Amino acid sequence: MQQIRQIVDSEFAAVNEFIIAQLHSNVPLVENIGHYIVDAGGKRLRPLLTLLCAGAIGKIEQQHVKLAAVIEFIHTATLLHDDVVDISALRRGRPTANANWGNAPSVLVGDFLYSRAFQILVEISSLPLMGLLSGTTNTVAEGEVLQLSRAGNADTSETTYFDVIRCKTAVLFGAACEGAAIISNADQHQTALYDYGLNLGIAFQLIDDILDYEGDPDETGKNVGDDLAEGKPTLPLIYVLQHGNEQQQQLVRDAISNKTAEHLNAIVDAVTTTGALAYCRSAAERYTNLALAALTPFEPSPYRDALEKLTTIALSRRS
C-alpha cells in the first residue's frame, strides 16, 4: 500500500490537509470528535481510488482532491452512525467515538460530516457529480437499514446478503471511481470505472466478512466475532446454514437469532470445516476478476498498474 500511495504522494497529502481544514467548526465538540475519527487513520482506500482513477484517465486536478475528501467524509459519517447502531466499542484498535462521547454526539457529528461533504460538492459545482453522490449516499443509507432489518434473521438469503453489501459498501467504491471520470469530463470511462469500484467494493466486503472469523484483532482493529454478536447473517454463516450438518446449522441459527458470540469457537470451526470461508474467498476472487476486467480499456500507466495491485492487495489483506 505504501508503494501505491507514493504514486500519488503529493496529491494524497493534499487530500489529508484538505480534510483537516474542512473539520473546522465553531463548536469544539464537533472538531474533537471529527479529528478523533479522522486521525484514527485507516486505509483511506476510497480517496486513494479517486486519485488513482483520475491519474489513469489523465491529470489529477484540485477538484479530484476535493472529491477524494468528500468520499472520505461520507465514509467516515457512515462509520460514526454504524458504531452507534451496532453498539460498537472498538474500531481501528481504538475505542469508538460513541464509546468515548456517547451516541448522540456521534450521530450529530456524523450528520456534520455528511453536510460538510455536500458543501464541498457545491464548491466543485458539478451537477452530475452531485447527482452521483446524493444517490450514492441515499443507497448507502438504504443498505444500512436493510442490514439492520435482517439482523437476527437466520433466514436471510444469499441474494439479500449481496444486496446489502452492494448498497452499504460497494456503491461508495463505485462513486469514488466514477466521480473521477465525471470531473475529468471523461464520459467514455464512467461506466468502466464505476464497474471497477463496485466489484472491488463487493470483494472488499467479502474479505471483511471472512476476517470476522479468522482475523487477528491486532491487525483488523476489531474483535473476532463482532458481526456474529450483532446477529448479522453474513455469507459464511449463510453458507453453513445451507451446507452444514444439523448441529452446525442449529448452532449458527441460534447465534444469529439470539445475537450472541457465546459459542464463537464452535462457529469458527463450522465456517472452516464446511468450506464456508473458502466459498467466500472464491466469491471474492470472482468479483476481483470482474474489477480487473473493467480496467482493460485503460492504457498502461503507473496509475492503472497501481489500481491492479490495489485489487490484488484487497483480496489478500489481513486487516
URPE-V837447 format. One record per backbone hydrogen bond with DSSP energy under -0.5 kcal/mol. CO is the residue of the C=O (numbers start at 1). NH is the residue of the N-H. E is the energy in kcal/mol with one decimal. If there is no record, write none. Layout:
CO;NH;E
CO;NH;E
This chain:
1;5;-2.7
2;6;-1.6
3;7;-0.6
4;7;-1.1
4;8;-0.5
5;8;-1.2
6;9;-1.3
8;12;-3.2
9;13;-2.1
10;14;-1.9
11;15;-2.0
12;16;-2.0
13;17;-2.3
14;18;-2.4
15;19;-2.6
16;20;-2.1
17;21;-2.1
18;22;-2.0
19;23;-0.6
20;23;-1.0
21;24;-1.1
26;28;-0.7
27;30;-1.0
27;31;-1.4
28;32;-2.8
29;33;-2.4
30;34;-2.6
31;35;-2.9
32;36;-1.9
33;37;-2.4
34;38;-2.3
35;39;-3.1
36;40;-0.6
38;41;-1.6
40;42;-1.0
44;48;-1.7
45;49;-2.1
46;50;-1.7
47;51;-2.0
48;52;-2.5
49;53;-2.7
50;54;-2.1
51;55;-2.3
52;56;-2.3
53;57;-1.4
54;58;-2.3
59;61;-0.7
61;64;-0.6
61;65;-1.3
62;66;-2.0
63;67;-2.3
64;68;-2.6
65;69;-1.7
66;70;-2.3
67;71;-2.7
68;72;-1.9
69;73;-2.5
70;74;-2.5
71;75;-2.3
72;76;-2.7
73;77;-2.4
74;78;-1.9
75;79;-1.7
76;80;-2.2
77;81;-2.2
78;82;-3.0
79;83;-2.5
80;84;-1.1
81;85;-2.5
82;86;-3.3
83;88;-2.1
84;87;-0.6
89;96;-0.9
91;94;-2.0
94;91;-2.9
96;100;-1.5
97;101;-3.3
97;102;-0.6
98;102;-1.1
102;106;-1.2
103;107;-2.5
104;108;-2.3
105;109;-2.4
106;110;-1.9
107;111;-1.9
108;112;-2.0
109;113;-2.3
110;114;-2.0
111;115;-2.6
112;116;-2.6
113;117;-2.2
114;118;-1.7
115;119;-1.6
116;120;-2.1
117;121;-1.8
118;122;-1.7
119;123;-1.5
120;124;-1.9
121;125;-1.5
121;126;-0.6
126;130;-2.6
127;131;-2.6
128;132;-2.2
129;133;-2.7
130;134;-2.5
131;135;-2.1
132;136;-2.2
133;137;-2.6
134;138;-2.0
135;139;-2.2
136;140;-2.7
137;141;-2.1
138;142;-2.1
139;143;-2.6
140;144;-2.3
141;145;-2.2
142;146;-2.7
143;147;-2.5
144;148;-2.4
145;149;-2.6
146;150;-1.1
147;151;-0.9
148;151;-0.7
150;153;-2.4
152;154;-0.8
153;156;-1.1
157;161;-2.0
158;162;-2.2
159;163;-1.9
160;164;-2.3
161;165;-2.3
162;166;-2.0
163;167;-2.0
164;168;-3.1
165;169;-1.4
165;170;-2.4
166;171;-2.0
169;172;-0.7
169;173;-1.0
170;174;-2.4
171;175;-2.5
172;176;-2.2
173;177;-1.5
174;178;-3.1
175;179;-2.6
176;180;-0.5
177;180;-0.5
177;181;-1.0
178;181;-0.5
178;182;-2.0
179;183;-2.2
180;184;-1.6
181;186;-2.8
182;185;-1.3
185;187;-0.9
186;189;-2.1
186;190;-0.5
187;190;-1.0
187;191;-0.5
189;193;-2.4
190;194;-2.5
191;195;-2.6
192;196;-2.3
193;197;-2.6
194;198;-3.0
195;199;-2.3
196;200;-2.3
197;201;-2.5
198;202;-2.0
199;203;-2.2
200;204;-2.7
201;205;-2.1
202;206;-2.2
203;207;-2.2
204;208;-2.0
205;209;-2.2
206;210;-1.5
207;211;-2.6
208;212;-0.9
210;213;-2.1
210;214;-1.2
211;215;-1.9
212;225;-1.9
215;217;-0.6
216;219;-1.9
216;220;-3.0
217;221;-2.1
221;93;-2.0
223;226;-1.5
225;229;-2.3
226;230;-1.1
227;232;-2.4
228;231;-1.7
231;152;-3.1
231;233;-0.6
232;234;-1.9
234;237;-0.6
234;238;-2.4
235;239;-2.6
236;240;-1.7
237;241;-2.3
238;242;-1.1
239;243;-2.5
240;244;-2.8
245;249;-2.8
246;250;-2.2
247;251;-2.2
248;252;-2.3
249;253;-2.7
250;254;-2.5
251;255;-1.9
252;256;-2.6
253;257;-2.6
254;258;-2.4
255;259;-0.7
255;260;-2.0
256;259;-0.6
261;264;-1.6
263;267;-1.9
264;268;-3.0
265;269;-2.0
266;270;-1.8
267;271;-2.8
268;272;-1.3
269;273;-2.9
270;274;-2.0
271;276;-0.6
271;277;-2.0
272;275;-0.8
275;279;-2.4
276;280;-2.2
277;281;-2.4
278;282;-2.2
279;283;-2.0
280;284;-2.4
281;285;-2.1
282;286;-1.8
283;287;-2.1
284;288;-2.2
285;289;-2.3
286;290;-1.8
287;291;-2.1
288;292;-2.4
289;293;-2.2
290;294;-1.4
291;295;-0.5
292;295;-1.2
293;296;-1.4
295;298;-1.7
301;305;-2.7
302;306;-1.9
303;307;-2.1
304;308;-2.2
305;309;-2.5
306;310;-2.7
307;311;-1.7
308;312;-1.7
309;313;-2.6
310;314;-2.4
311;315;-1.2
312;316;-1.4
313;317;-1.0
318;216;-0.5
